[in-house]
Amino acid sequence: MISPGKRGFCNTRENIEGKLYTLIYGSCISTGSIDPVEKKPLYHFWPGSDAYSIATIGCSFRCQHCQNWEISQSHPDSNGEFAQFKQKDQTNFGARSFPLTKMTPEQVVSNVKRSKSRSIAYTYNEPTIWYEFIKDTSILAKREGIKNILVTNGYSSSEANRDYIKFIDGANIDIKAFSDKFYKEIVGIPSIKPVLETAEFFYKNGVHVELTTLIIPNQNDKESEIRELIQWVINKLGSEVPMHFSAYRPMYRMNEPSTSSNILEQYYEIAKKEGLQNVFLGNINSKRGNHSICPSCGEIIIHRHGYSISNKNLTENNTCKKCGSKIAIQGEITSSKARFF
């Protein structure tokens, strides 16, 4: 499907004399950074732990509102040593380049061990486009007891997903909207269907799944659409799956007004009334949507302030100290020091 000498849609794979090559194996935008796992965001996966974050360049989407467009819309040179950005139709973005850091899977795992991070997060751009590097790194990491996290748009093939479940432990899947129209016009792909299939497949095969939807005024903020999304989560995944609603701000090619806290708080209430147990709000200051709440007795289980967390009522077996109900949390909780990002 890719002509000789040409690259695919993600701009990171090239047909060279009839063979398809990845140009970004081990090409990282840095040697990595240490983030709280809550930043991914994952609120119910080893809460309070550190995730060693690595990323490359490129993406399988063309989101008009991309928050990391400087790396997602860049492409590698033929050696995968420099990132290049140039968009002819938007001259105000200009053209630029920056060097990439070459790393091996062994080097990444060594860095993670030195950092004492619990997990590796493949994040900031779409991880599936450097799938081969993720696979090799994740397999090594698992042997060392290190967890592997995808922060992904979910647009991966069934073949890739069948492999992913062998070495990926947790995933935050970004559901951009609950309509094909949005995906076609704003994201640049035909349908939401593969994204939903990925979420279902991961969940049913033991990967810890959390979902994020960025609420964009006038684009994906219709109450009827949000209710449909909530019901899909409950019916196809489960009421315990954490759902994050995040505030948008103008970025890249989109200039809709920033999301108000009122609309996010409204959807928080709707989601809770519809039956979602774990609803969180991101990118805003709000009294709601910060803490993990016991779905049975209503007590705060985990208290959050920024990315700082404290254990209020969670036992070693991840049950509520007040009423004994099982809480849908994977892994142990680590009360963290003050962290604001």
Buried (B, 14 or more C-beta within 10 A) or exposed (E): EEEEEEBBBBBBBBBEEEEEBBBBBBBBBEEBBBBBBBBBBBBBBBBBBBBBBBBBBBBBBBBBBBBBBBBBBBBBEEEBEBBBBBEEEEEEBEEEEEEBBEBBBEBBBBBBBEBEBBBBBBBBBBBBBBBEBBBBBBBBBBEEEBBBBBBBBBBBEEEBBEBBBEBBBBBBBBBBBBBBEBBEEBBBBEEBEBBBBBBBBBBEEEBBBBBBBBBBBEBBBEEEBBBEBBBBBBEBBEBBBBBBBBBBBEBBBBEBEEBBBEBBBBBBEBBBEBEBBBBBBBBBEBEBBBBBBBBBBEBBBBBBEBBBBBBBBBBEEBBBBBEEEBBBBBBBBBEBEEBEE
